[in-house]
């Protein structure tokens, strides 16, 4: 996932760990609640001032907060938690690939509410977690994943390939 998305998820997780609603935390940090929602969903590019307010709201330094966001790929999220996050952030119609292996391969959400996966990261995850070699992973994605996408509806995931 992108740093912006990881930052938003990190903020949401920290807020929930402290048992604070989004509105309560927004007041604590001196940020508009709607703006806070956009931060948590990764829709906002935010200033250092806002990052500092959020860090202070959690009782962290800016570097501690950024380090958590930067080092976390949120691959520890389960499918259930991913789906909950999507619903809480108004992406309830978004189709998800039903494999925990692919959660770290999510790199964003398109403007038309579709999850975007990195083909390269999907291959790496299959090689790491399923013991596949490169060709097996590519074939699996091509034949078992990409061929089913048209049946997933208008909110089907997008699989992005790197341009070399």
N, C-alpha and C positions, 0 to 999 in steps of 0.2 A: 504494500500500500504506500501511497505517497506520504511524505512527512506531514502535510496538511491534514490528511485523513487520520494518520496515526495520532497527531496532536489532539484532534477532536475526540477520538475514542479514548485516549489517555485521560483527558479532562473529564469525560463522562464517567469512566471507571473510578477515578479519584473522588469525584463528587458523590457517586453512589457508595463508595467505601466509607465516606464520612456521613452518610445518611442524610444528605441535604438535597432538596429538590432543585431543579434547574433555576426556578425563580428565586429561591432563597440564596443560592450561590451567586446569581447575577447581582442581587442586591449587595451581598457581601463584597463582591469584586468591583462594584460600581459600573456595571455593564448592563445595557438594556437586555431584557430576557429574550427577545427575538434574535438579537445579535448573538447572544450566548448559544441559542439553538443552532444558529448558522455556523458557529465555531465548532460545536460538537458534531455537526454533520459534515464538516470539512468544506463548507461552501464559502468560507471567508478567508481571504488573505488578511492576516492581522498584524498590527503594528507591535513594536517592542513595548510600547506603553501598555497595550492590552495584555500581552504575554506577562509583563511584570505584575499587573493587577491580578491576573489569574494565579500566578505563582504565589503571590502574597496571600491570596484568598485560601490557598491550601497550606500556607505556612512553609512553603518551599522557596529555595532560591530559584532564579530564572534558569540557571545552569542545571539544577536538579530536575526541574520540570522538563526542560528541553531534552535532557539526556534520557529520561524515561520515554518520551515520545519518539526520539530518534532510534533508540536501541530496541524498541518494541515493534515487532511486526504483527502483533496480536494474533499470532498463530495459535496461541493458547485458547482462543475463542472456540467454543463448540459451535456446531451448526445451529443449535437452539439459540445460543447467545447472539450469533450473527443475525438470525432471523428476528430476534427480539429487537436488536439494534436497528435493523431495517424498518420494522414496524414503528418503533418509537420515533424514528426520524422521517416518517411519512414516505417510506419506500415499500409499503406492504405488498404491492403487486409485483415487486421485483422477483424474478426467478433466480434460484440459487442452484449451483451444481451440488448435488447431494453427496459430497465427499469432503470429509474434514481435511484430506490431503490438499485440497485446492484453496482453502481459506488464505494461506500465506501468499497465494498467487493473485489475490484480488488487488488491483491497483487503482480502483476508483469506481465511480458511478457516473454513467453518462447523463446528459441533460434529459434524455427521454426515459430515465428511471431504470437503466439496465446496468447490472454489475459488469465491470470490465476486468477480465483476467489476463494475465501475461502468459502467453504460450510458453515462453522460455522458463518461467517460474513453475508452471504446471509440470513441464518435463522434469525439471530438477526435483520437484517434490515426489513424483512417481519413482524416479531413480533412487532417491534417498529412502522413502518410506515403503515402497513396494518391491525394491530390489530389481527393478527393470533396468535394462541397458537403454541407451539413448534411442535406438531404433524402435524398441518395444514401446517405450513411452510415447514417442511420436505417433506410432501406429495406433496405440490405444486412444490417444486424443483424437486422431483423425477419424477412426472408425466408430468408436463408442461414444464420443462426446460431441464432436462437430456435426455428425450425421443426425443426432437427435435434436439439435438446437431449433430447427424449424417447427418442431412439435411443442416447444416450450411457450409458444405464444408471442405476443408483441413485446413482452418484457424479458425475452430470452437473453441470457448472458452474451456478452461480446468477448471473443478471444482475440487478443492483439498479438501480432507477430512483430518482432524487431526488424527494422530495415537495416540491411547490412550493405 
